[in-house]
Amino acid sequence: RLARQLRKEERDLLVLEAVLSHHPIGISRIAEVTGIDEHKTRYSLRMLEDDGLVDPTPNGAVPVDGVAGRVDEINAGLDALCERVDDLKRYGST
């Protein structure tokens, strides 16, 4: 279950990276750039919109103002998660 969730999060971050690099950018172009199916790209864009990271425009998705700070928060959260995973690996070890 965790591995499946991590793949989804990775896909969302790949889509965010495409928006940051190529904005404004549409679903078809994101799919082309990332290699992600269009229906999964559409879902990831919706999640990124819900998270307040991208905005839809008539010309395609664009990053919201202040997205760099939000990306820093995401990265800090990932670092904390990695530390938790390392802690979990210690269980059962003697």
C-alpha positions in Angstrom: 0.0 0.0 0.0 2.8 2.4 0.9 4.7 1.6 -2.3 1.5 2.4 -4.4 1.0 5.7 -2.5 4.7 6.6 -3.1 4.3 6.0 -6.9 1.3 8.3 -6.9 3.2 11.0 -5.0 6.1 10.6 -7.4 3.8 11.0 -10.4 2.3 14.2 -8.8 5.8 15.6 -8.3 6.8 14.8 -11.9 3.7 16.6 -13.1 4.5 19.6 -10.8 8.1 19.6 -12.2 6.7 19.8 -15.7 4.4 22.7 -14.8 7.3 24.5 -13.1 9.6 24.0 -16.2 7.2 24.5 -19.1 4.2 26.7 -17.9 1.7 27.3 -19.1 1.3 23.6 -20.1 -1.6 21.4 -21.0 -2.4 17.8 -20.1 -1.2 16.4 -23.5 2.2 18.2 -23.3 2.7 17.1 -19.6 2.0 13.5 -20.6 4.5 13.8 -23.4 7.2 15.4 -21.2 6.7 13.0 -18.3 5.7 9.8 -20.1 2.6 9.6 -17.8 -0.7 8.6 -19.3 -3.1 11.5 -19.9 -5.8 10.2 -17.5 -3.2 9.9 -14.7 -1.8 13.3 -15.6 -5.3 14.8 -15.4 -5.7 13.3 -11.9 -2.3 14.5 -10.7 -3.1 18.0 -12.0 -6.4 18.0 -10.0 -4.5 16.9 -6.9 -1.9 19.6 -7.4 -4.8 22.2 -7.8 -6.5 20.9 -4.7 -3.1 21.2 -2.8 -2.8 24.8 -4.0 0.3 24.3 -6.0 -0.9 24.9 -9.6 -3.7 26.9 -11.2 -5.6 26.0 -14.4 -5.7 28.7 -17.1 -7.1 28.7 -20.6 -3.5 28.2 -21.8 -2.7 25.3 -19.5 -1.5 24.8 -15.9 0.7 27.4 -14.2 2.4 27.3 -10.8 0.8 29.4 -8.1 2.6 32.4 -6.7 4.9 31.4 -3.8 5.2 27.8 -5.1 8.9 27.7 -4.3 8.2 28.0 -0.6 5.7 25.2 -0.8 8.2 23.0 -2.7 10.7 23.6 0.2 8.0 22.4 2.6 7.3 19.3 0.6 11.1 18.5 0.5 11.3 19.0 4.3 8.4 16.7 4.8 10.1 14.1 2.5 13.3 14.4 4.6 11.3 13.8 7.8 9.5 10.8 6.2 12.9 9.3 5.3 14.0 9.6 8.9 10.9 7.9 10.1 11.4 5.0 7.6 15.0 4.6 8.8 13.7 4.5 12.4 11.1 1.8 11.4 13.8 -0.4 9.9 15.4 -0.7 13.3 12.3 -2.6 14.7 13.0 -6.3 14.9 16.8 -5.8 14.6 19.0 -6.7 17.5 
